[in-house]
Amino acid sequence: MSSPVLQLSNIVKEFSGVRVLHEITLDVLPGEVLGILGENGAGKSTLLKIISGIYTKTSGTVSVNGKVVNLKTPVDAKKLGIAMIPQEFNLISSLNVFENIFLGSEIKSGLFLNKKTMREQTHELLKELKTDLDPNALIEDLTVAQKQMVEIAKALVSNANILIMDEPTTVLTEHEVRILFELVERLKARGVTILFISHKLKEVKQLCDRLAILRDGHLISLDEVTGLNEKDMARKMVGRELNQIYPEKSAPQEETVLKVSNLSIDGVLKNINFELKKGEVLGFSGLVGAGRTETAEAIMGLRHKDSGALEVNGKRVEVNSPVEAVNLRLAYLSEDRQGKGLILNFDIPKNITLISLKAYVKGLINKSLERKKVKEFVSLFDIKAASLDTKLINLSGGNQQKVYLSKWMDTYPEILILDEPTRGIDVNTKKDIYHFIRQLIDDGLSVIFISSELEEIIGLSNRVIVMRSGEIMGELTGEDINEEEIMYHAAGLTRQTA
């Protein structure tokens, strides 16, 4: 057997005296894809941030190629050939694609930057990723999926021999995932070691050689993937059997709570028409770029509409800003929680009451009332944090998402638009959110559910609207809500033309 390229010995990490990693010992082999699984808050991202120099360990040792190293910064890790594709984007919006990819690895000609060479090399990297992204495009103009491709290219430019991938596929289409997996196989053939975090158990089974499972900061098991099935993985992650993931669907009422008529945005959306019933989960499916997010943003007043009408509870309304939408009891959980939903340097209460703060103001902010309400959300969603005063930047991605959902629930919405709400969330937390959605429906809310995961679209939705290139291609009900039918419409086909 080859000598380990990376060795972790008794790694401990504490935040404010709270231990989140308990003596993790692990050897990683050259040229292997090691999967790392665990629920949100299990310690996966914390461990990888220690390896990549973002966090410093409390105790223990890290060895690279047999030599003990002291990783204090990401620059230290980079010098040792360690690169990370983070779960949350680390890009500068005001810079363009090639400037972000080469940030910290700039190519110079004398005293000046060689932008021509960096553009050319960026083009080659993007070509390898089979994306037509323009190297000169601004990051702020990109979709979430395009930003993910930039993060991948950014890691590749460093020629790392240890590559950490933290939930790299959550916003990618099936086609883009296949391209990424082909890239992983090529890197593996070159001897590159890959640490792969994903909550998509099928991907882990397909891609990884071995699997390390963390639970509550402990390394529970280290197994060859060939000896495990998805049920085994899920059981080891949560420490018990998982019963039915999706709740039984309830029947929506006849009452229409939202009607969208002829909604159009030049070059983006064309004649969007649909109705949402009271107590309904209306699924929106389609490939990346289909227009689902743009539809949600237009409804919420985040995008200017060139034409179209909205009716809420039978009344024609004008929504030109998110404030107007919130006043109409609409809420929108964006797919980009860090860019558009949360303030990472704020603590939990400040994030949850960001929109609803006026409810806690009696001359001054009633901190006691605010914290009492926040504690209810922390309990309801099982948000794992050292204290209420923990800044969101120190929470796992899944716990950040729970805070984000709490923020919108504190506005007491009647119509909730969820855009990729389970992105980066483990299987047990997904189950909790699915059942919470059912509880919301039972409480009289109506939900628009946008997701790229067909399984959850099928498992939750009463009806499914399929979009492609800014248009609605079909509406599915009953037994027609299946993967084959959805993909036919998403590809612009029908049974007759296929």
C-alpha positions as CSV (number, residue, x, y, z in Angstrom):
1,M,0.0,0.0,0.0
2,S,1.2,3.5,-0.8
3,S,2.3,5.8,2.0
4,P,-0.4,8.3,3.1
5,V,-0.3,11.7,1.4
6,L,-2.2,13.2,4.3
7,Q,-2.3,12.0,7.9
8,L,-4.5,13.4,10.7
9,S,-3.7,12.4,14.2
10,N,-6.0,13.1,17.2
11,I,-7.3,16.4,15.7
12,V,-9.3,18.4,18.2
13,K,-11.1,21.7,17.5
14,E,-12.9,23.9,20.0
15,F,-14.8,27.1,19.5
16,S,-15.3,29.2,22.7
17,G,-14.6,26.1,24.8
18,V,-17.1,23.9,22.9
19,R,-15.5,20.9,21.3
20,V,-16.7,20.3,17.8
21,L,-14.0,17.7,16.7
22,H,-13.0,14.9,19.0
23,E,-9.5,13.4,18.3
24,I,-10.0,12.6,14.6
25,T,-7.4,10.2,13.2
26,L,-7.4,9.5,9.5
27,D,-4.9,8.5,6.8
28,V,-5.6,9.6,3.2
29,L,-3.9,7.8,0.3
30,P,-2.5,9.3,-2.9
31,G,-4.8,9.2,-5.9
32,E,-7.9,8.2,-3.9
33,V,-11.3,9.8,-3.7
34,L,-12.2,9.8,0.0
35,G,-15.8,10.6,0.7
36,I,-16.7,12.4,3.9
37,L,-20.3,12.2,5.1
38,G,-22.2,13.4,8.2
39,E,-25.2,15.4,9.2
40,N,-25.0,19.1,9.4
41,G,-22.9,20.1,12.4
42,A,-21.1,16.7,12.3
43,G,-17.8,18.5,11.8
44,K,-17.1,17.8,8.1
45,S,-16.5,21.4,7.0
46,T,-14.6,22.2,10.2
47,L,-12.2,19.3,9.5
48,L,-11.6,20.3,5.9
49,K,-11.1,24.0,6.9
50,I,-8.3,22.8,9.3
51,I,-6.7,20.8,6.4
52,S,-7.0,23.9,4.1
53,G,-5.6,26.3,6.7
54,I,-8.8,28.3,7.2
55,Y,-9.1,27.2,10.8
56,T,-6.2,26.3,13.2
57,K,-6.6,23.0,15.1
58,T,-6.8,23.1,18.9
59,S,-4.6,20.1,19.2
60,G,-3.3,17.1,17.2
61,T,-1.0,16.9,14.2
62,V,-1.4,17.2,10.4
63,S,1.2,15.5,8.2
64,V,1.6,16.0,4.5
65,N,3.8,13.4,2.6
66,G,5.1,12.1,5.9
67,K,6.1,15.5,7.3
68,V,4.3,17.2,10.2
69,V,3.1,20.7,9.1
70,N,1.6,23.7,10.8
71,L,-1.2,25.1,8.8
72,K,-2.0,28.6,9.9
73,T,-3.4,30.2,6.7
74,P,-4.8,29.0,3.3
75,V,-1.5,30.3,1.9
76,D,0.4,27.7,4.0
77,A,-1.9,24.9,2.6
78,K,-1.6,26.2,-1.0
79,K,2.2,26.0,-0.7
80,L,1.9,22.3,0.3
81,G,-0.4,21.6,-2.7
82,I,-3.7,21.7,-0.9
83,A,-6.7,23.5,-2.6
84,M,-10.3,23.7,-1.6
85,I,-13.5,24.2,-3.5
86,P,-15.7,25.7,-0.8
87,Q,-19.4,25.0,-0.2
88,E,-20.0,28.7,0.0
89,F,-18.5,30.9,-2.8
90,N,-15.3,32.8,-2.0
91,L,-15.4,35.1,-5.0
92,I,-15.1,38.9,-5.5
93,S,-18.3,40.1,-7.2
94,S,-16.7,43.2,-8.7
95,L,-13.9,41.3,-10.4
96,N,-14.3,39.2,-13.6
97,V,-13.9,35.5,-14.0
98,F,-10.2,35.4,-14.9
99,E,-9.2,37.8,-12.1
100,N,-11.0,35.6,-9.6
101,I,-9.5,32.4,-10.9
102,F,-5.9,33.8,-10.7
103,L,-6.4,35.8,-7.5
104,G,-3.3,35.0,-5.4
105,S,-1.7,33.2,-8.3
106,E,-1.3,36.1,-10.7
107,I,0.9,35.8,-13.8
108,K,3.2,38.7,-14.3
109,S,5.4,40.2,-17.0
110,G,8.0,42.2,-15.1
111,L,6.1,44.6,-12.8
112,F,2.8,44.2,-14.6
113,L,0.1,41.6,-14.6
114,N,0.0,39.5,-17.8
115,K,-3.7,39.6,-18.3
116,K,-3.5,38.2,-21.8
117,T,-2.0,34.9,-20.6
118,M,-4.4,34.7,-17.6
119,R,-7.3,35.1,-20.0
120,E,-6.0,32.4,-22.3
121,Q,-5.3,30.0,-19.5
122,T,-8.8,30.7,-18.0
123,H,-10.3,29.9,-21.4
124,E,-8.5,26.6,-21.4
125,L,-9.6,25.7,-17.9
126,L,-13.2,26.6,-18.7
127,K,-12.9,24.6,-21.9
128,E,-11.8,21.6,-19.8
129,L,-14.9,22.1,-17.7
130,K,-17.0,22.3,-20.9
131,T,-18.5,25.6,-20.1
132,D,-18.9,28.6,-22.4
133,L,-18.3,31.2,-19.7
134,D,-16.6,34.4,-20.8
135,P,-13.3,34.9,-18.9
136,N,-14.1,38.7,-18.9
137,A,-17.6,38.2,-17.4
138,L,-18.2,39.9,-14.0
139,I,-18.9,37.5,-11.1
140,E,-21.9,39.6,-10.0
141,D,-23.6,38.8,-13.4
142,L,-23.2,35.0,-13.1
143,T,-25.7,32.4,-12.0
144,V,-25.0,30.3,-8.9
145,A,-24.1,27.3,-11.1
146,Q,-21.6,29.5,-13.1
147,K,-20.0,30.7,-9.9
148,Q,-19.5,27.1,-8.9
149,M,-17.7,26.4,-12.1
150,V,-15.4,29.4,-11.4
151,E,-14.6,28.0,-8.0
152,I,-13.7,24.7,-9.5
153,A,-11.4,26.4,-12.1
154,K,-9.9,28.5,-9.4
155,A,-8.8,25.3,-7.5
156,L,-7.5,23.7,-10.7
157,V,-5.2,26.6,-11.5
158,S,-3.1,25.9,-8.4
159,N,-2.2,22.3,-9.7
160,A,-2.9,21.0,-6.2
161,N,-2.1,17.3,-5.4
162,I,-4.8,17.4,-2.6
163,L,-8.1,18.8,-3.7
164,I,-11.0,19.3,-1.3
165,M,-14.5,19.5,-2.7
166,D,-17.2,20.6,-0.3
167,E,-20.6,20.0,-1.8
168,P,-19.4,20.8,-5.4
169,T,-22.5,19.5,-7.2
170,T,-25.4,21.1,-5.3
171,V,-26.1,23.7,-7.9
172,L,-25.0,21.8,-11.0
173,T,-27.2,20.1,-13.6
174,E,-26.8,16.4,-14.3
175,H,-24.8,17.2,-17.4
176,E,-22.5,19.5,-15.4
177,V,-22.1,16.8,-12.7
178,R,-21.0,14.3,-15.3
179,I,-18.4,16.7,-16.6
180,L,-17.1,17.2,-13.0
181,F,-17.0,13.5,-12.4
182,E,-15.0,13.0,-15.6
183,L,-12.6,15.6,-14.4
184,V,-12.3,13.9,-11.1
185,E,-11.4,10.6,-12.8
186,R,-8.7,12.4,-14.9
187,L,-7.3,14.1,-11.7
188,K,-7.3,10.7,-10.0
189,A,-5.3,9.2,-12.8
190,R,-2.7,11.9,-12.4
191,G,-2.3,10.9,-8.7
192,V,-4.3,13.8,-7.3
193,T,-6.0,13.0,-4.0
194,I,-9.6,14.2,-3.6
195,L,-11.6,14.7,-0.4
196,F,-15.2,14.8,-1.4
197,I,-18.1,16.0,0.7
198,S,-21.6,15.4,-0.6
199,H,-25.1,14.8,0.8
200,K,-26.0,13.1,-2.4
201,L,-25.4,9.4,-1.5
202,K,-25.7,8.2,-5.0
203,E,-22.8,10.5,-6.0
204,V,-20.7,9.2,-3.1
205,K,-21.4,5.6,-4.1
206,Q,-20.5,6.3,-7.7
207,L,-17.4,8.4,-7.2
208,C,-15.6,7.5,-4.0
209,D,-13.1,4.8,-3.1
210,R,-13.5,5.0,0.7
211,L,-15.9,6.7,3.0
212,A,-15.3,8.4,6.3
213,I,-18.4,9.1,8.3
214,L,-18.5,11.8,11.1
215,R,-21.2,12.1,13.7
216,D,-21.2,14.9,16.4
217,G,-17.5,15.6,15.8
218,H,-16.4,11.9,16.1
219,L,-15.1,9.7,13.3
220,I,-17.7,6.9,13.4
221,S,-16.4,4.6,10.6
222,L,-14.0,4.3,7.7
223,D,-15.1,1.9,5.0
224,E,-14.6,0.8,1.4
225,V,-17.5,2.2,-0.5
226,T,-18.1,-1.0,-2.4
227,G,-19.3,-2.6,0.8
228,L,-21.9,0.0,1.5
229,N,-25.3,0.9,0.1
230,E,-27.1,4.2,0.5
231,K,-29.2,2.9,3.4
232,D,-26.1,1.8,5.2
233,M,-24.6,5.3,4.7
234,A,-27.7,7.1,6.0
235,R,-28.0,4.8,9.0
236,K,-24.3,5.4,10.0
237,M,-24.7,9.2,9.6
238,V,-27.7,9.5,11.9
239,G,-27.1,6.6,14.2
240,R,-30.5,5.1,13.6
241,E,-32.8,3.8,10.8
242,L,-34.4,6.5,8.7
243,N,-38.0,5.9,8.0
244,Q,-40.1,7.5,5.3
245,I,-38.2,10.5,4.0
246,Y,-41.2,12.3,2.4
247,P,-44.5,12.9,4.2
248,E,-47.8,11.9,2.7
249,K,-49.1,14.6,0.4
250,S,-52.2,16.5,1.5
251,A,-54.9,17.6,-0.9
252,P,-54.9,21.4,-1.7
253,Q,-58.0,23.5,-1.5
254,E,-59.8,25.0,-4.5
255,E,-59.0,28.6,-3.4
256,T,-56.4,30.4,-5.5
257,V,-53.9,32.3,-3.3
258,L,-51.6,33.5,-6.1
259,K,-52.2,34.0,-9.8
260,V,-49.5,35.0,-12.2
261,S,-50.6,36.2,-15.6
262,N,-48.4,36.8,-18.7
263,L,-45.3,37.6,-16.6
264,S,-42.5,38.6,-19.0
265,I,-39.0,40.0,-18.7
266,D,-37.3,40.7,-22.0
267,G,-34.7,38.0,-22.8
268,V,-35.4,36.2,-19.5
269,L,-39.1,35.2,-19.1
270,K,-41.9,34.8,-21.6
271,N,-45.6,34.7,-20.8
272,I,-45.5,32.9,-17.4
273,N,-48.9,31.9,-16.3
274,F,-49.8,29.7,-13.3
275,E,-52.0,29.6,-10.2
276,L,-51.1,28.5,-6.7
277,K,-53.8,26.9,-4.5
278,K,-54.2,27.2,-0.8
279,G,-52.5,24.4,1.0
280,E,-50.6,23.3,-2.2
281,V,-46.9,22.5,-2.8
282,L,-46.4,23.6,-6.4
283,G,-43.0,22.3,-7.7
284,F,-40.9,24.1,-10.3
285,S,-38.5,22.0,-12.2
286,G,-36.1,22.5,-15.1
287,L,-32.5,22.7,-16.0
288,V,-30.1,25.5,-14.8
289,G,-31.1,28.6,-16.7
290,A,-34.7,27.6,-17.2
291,G,-36.0,30.7,-15.5
292,R,-37.3,29.3,-12.2
293,T,-35.3,31.6,-9.9
294,E,-36.0,34.6,-12.2
295,T,-39.8,33.9,-11.9
296,A,-39.5,33.8,-8.1
297,E,-37.5,37.0,-8.0
298,A,-40.0,38.8,-10.3
299,I,-42.9,37.8,-8.0
300,M,-41.0,39.1,-5.0
301,G,-40.2,42.5,-6.7
302,L,-36.5,41.7,-6.9
303,R,-36.6,41.9,-10.7
304,H,-38.3,44.5,-12.9
305,K,-41.2,43.0,-14.9
306,D,-41.7,44.2,-18.5
307,S,-45.3,42.9,-18.4
308,G,-47.6,40.7,-16.4
309,A,-50.1,40.8,-13.5
310,L,-50.2,39.3,-10.0
311,E,-53.2,38.5,-7.9
312,V,-52.9,37.6,-4.2
313,N,-56.0,36.1,-2.6
314,G,-58.1,37.3,-5.6
315,K,-56.9,40.9,-5.5
316,R,-54.8,42.5,-8.2
317,V,-51.5,43.8,-6.6
318,E,-48.4,45.6,-7.6
319,V,-45.2,44.3,-6.2
320,N,-42.2,46.4,-7.1
321,S,-40.0,45.7,-4.1
322,P,-39.4,42.9,-1.5
323,V,-41.0,45.1,1.2
324,E,-44.2,45.2,-0.8
325,A,-44.1,41.4,-1.2
326,V,-43.5,40.9,2.6
327,N,-46.4,43.2,3.4
328,L,-48.6,40.9,1.2
329,R,-47.4,37.9,3.3
330,L,-45.0,36.5,0.6
331,A,-41.6,35.1,1.6
332,Y,-38.7,34.0,-0.6
333,L,-35.8,31.7,0.5
334,S,-33.2,32.4,-2.1
335,E,-30.9,29.7,-3.5
336,D,-27.9,32.0,-2.7
337,R,-28.3,32.2,1.1
338,Q,-25.0,33.9,1.7
339,G,-25.2,36.4,-1.1
340,K,-28.8,37.4,-0.7
341,G,-30.2,36.1,2.5
342,L,-27.8,36.2,5.5
343,I,-25.2,38.4,7.0
344,L,-22.4,36.1,8.1
345,N,-20.8,38.5,10.6
346,F,-24.1,38.9,12.4
347,D,-25.2,36.6,15.2
348,I,-28.2,34.3,15.1
349,P,-30.8,36.8,16.5
350,K,-29.8,39.6,14.3
351,N,-30.1,37.4,11.2
352,I,-33.5,35.9,12.2
353,T,-35.1,39.3,13.0
354,L,-33.5,41.1,10.1
355,I,-36.9,41.6,8.3
356,S,-39.2,41.3,11.3
357,L,-37.3,43.7,13.7
358,K,-40.1,46.2,14.0
359,A,-42.2,43.6,15.8
360,Y,-39.6,43.7,18.6
361,V,-39.3,47.5,18.8
362,K,-41.0,49.3,21.7
363,G,-39.1,52.5,21.5
364,L,-36.0,50.4,21.8
365,I,-35.4,46.8,20.7
366,N,-36.9,44.4,23.2
367,K,-33.9,42.1,23.4
368,S,-35.6,39.7,25.8
369,L,-38.6,39.2,23.5
370,E,-36.3,38.8,20.5
371,R,-34.1,36.2,22.2
372,K,-37.2,34.3,23.5
373,K,-38.5,34.0,19.9
374,V,-35.1,33.1,18.5
375,K,-34.8,30.3,21.1
376,E,-38.1,28.9,19.8
377,F,-36.7,28.7,16.2
378,V,-33.4,27.2,17.5
379,S,-35.5,24.5,19.2
380,L,-37.9,24.0,16.3
381,F,-35.2,23.6,13.7
382,D,-32.6,22.0,16.0
383,I,-30.0,24.7,15.0
384,K,-26.7,23.6,16.4
385,A,-24.6,26.5,17.7
386,A,-22.4,27.2,20.7
387,S,-24.7,30.0,21.7
388,L,-27.2,32.5,20.3
389,D,-24.4,34.9,20.0
390,T,-22.5,32.7,17.5
391,K,-21.8,34.5,14.3
392,L,-23.2,32.7,11.2
393,I,-19.8,32.4,9.6
394,N,-19.0,29.8,12.3
395,L,-22.1,27.7,11.6
396,S,-22.3,24.8,9.1
397,G,-24.0,25.4,5.8
398,G,-27.1,23.4,7.0
399,N,-27.4,25.3,10.2
400,Q,-27.1,28.6,8.2
401,Q,-30.0,27.4,6.1
402,K,-32.1,26.7,9.2
403,V,-31.4,30.3,10.4
404,Y,-32.4,31.6,7.0
405,L,-35.7,29.6,7.1
406,S,-36.3,30.9,10.6
407,K,-35.8,34.5,9.4
408,W,-38.6,34.1,6.9
409,M,-41.0,32.2,9.2
410,D,-40.7,35.1,11.6
411,T,-42.5,37.3,9.0
412,Y,-45.6,35.0,9.3
413,P,-46.0,34.4,5.6
414,E,-49.0,32.9,3.8
415,I,-47.1,32.1,0.6
416,L,-43.6,30.7,0.9
417,I,-41.3,30.4,-2.1
418,L,-38.4,28.0,-1.4
419,D,-35.6,28.1,-4.0
420,E,-33.2,25.0,-3.6
421,P,-34.0,24.9,0.2
422,T,-32.1,21.6,0.8
423,R,-28.9,22.7,-1.0
424,G,-25.9,21.4,1.1
425,I,-28.2,19.7,3.7
426,D,-27.8,16.2,5.0
427,V,-30.4,13.5,4.5
428,N,-31.8,13.7,8.1
429,T,-32.1,17.5,8.0
430,K,-33.8,17.2,4.6
431,K,-36.3,14.9,6.1
432,D,-37.0,17.4,8.9
433,I,-37.5,20.2,6.4
434,Y,-39.8,18.0,4.2
435,H,-42.0,17.3,7.2
436,F,-41.9,20.9,8.3
437,I,-43.2,21.9,4.9
438,R,-46.0,19.5,5.4
439,Q,-46.7,21.1,8.8
440,L,-46.8,24.5,7.1
441,I,-49.3,23.2,4.6
442,D,-51.4,21.8,7.4
443,D,-51.3,25.2,9.0
444,G,-52.8,26.8,5.9
445,L,-49.7,28.0,4.0
446,S,-49.0,27.5,0.3
447,V,-45.6,26.7,-1.0
448,I,-43.8,27.2,-4.3
449,F,-40.9,24.6,-4.3
450,I,-38.0,25.1,-6.7
451,S,-35.5,22.3,-6.8
452,S,-33.0,20.7,-9.2
453,E,-33.4,17.4,-7.3
454,L,-36.1,15.5,-9.2
455,E,-36.6,13.0,-6.3
456,E,-37.7,15.7,-3.9
457,I,-39.8,17.5,-6.6
458,I,-41.7,14.2,-7.1
459,G,-41.8,13.4,-3.4
460,L,-43.3,16.7,-2.3
461,S,-45.3,18.4,-5.1
462,N,-49.0,18.3,-5.7
463,R,-48.4,19.7,-9.2
464,V,-45.2,20.3,-11.1
465,I,-44.4,23.2,-13.6
466,V,-41.5,22.5,-15.9
467,M,-39.6,25.4,-17.4
468,R,-37.1,25.7,-20.2
469,S,-35.4,28.9,-21.5
470,G,-37.7,31.2,-19.6
471,E,-41.0,29.5,-20.7
472,I,-43.3,27.0,-19.1
473,M,-43.1,23.8,-21.1
474,G,-45.7,21.8,-19.2
475,E,-47.7,21.2,-16.0
476,L,-47.8,17.8,-14.5
477,T,-50.2,16.2,-12.1
478,G,-50.8,12.7,-10.6
479,E,-48.9,9.8,-12.1
480,D,-47.3,12.1,-14.7
481,I,-45.1,13.6,-11.9
482,N,-42.2,11.3,-12.6
483,E,-38.5,11.7,-13.7
484,E,-39.1,10.7,-17.3
485,E,-42.0,13.1,-17.9
486,I,-40.2,16.0,-16.2
487,M,-37.0,15.5,-18.2
488,Y,-38.9,15.3,-21.5
489,H,-40.4,18.7,-20.8
490,A,-37.2,20.2,-19.5
491,A,-35.5,19.1,-22.7
492,G,-38.2,20.8,-24.8
493,L,-39.7,17.4,-25.9
494,T,-43.1,15.7,-25.7
495,R,-44.1,12.1,-26.0
496,Q,-45.0,12.8,-29.6
497,T,-41.7,14.4,-30.6
498,A,-39.4,12.2,-28.6
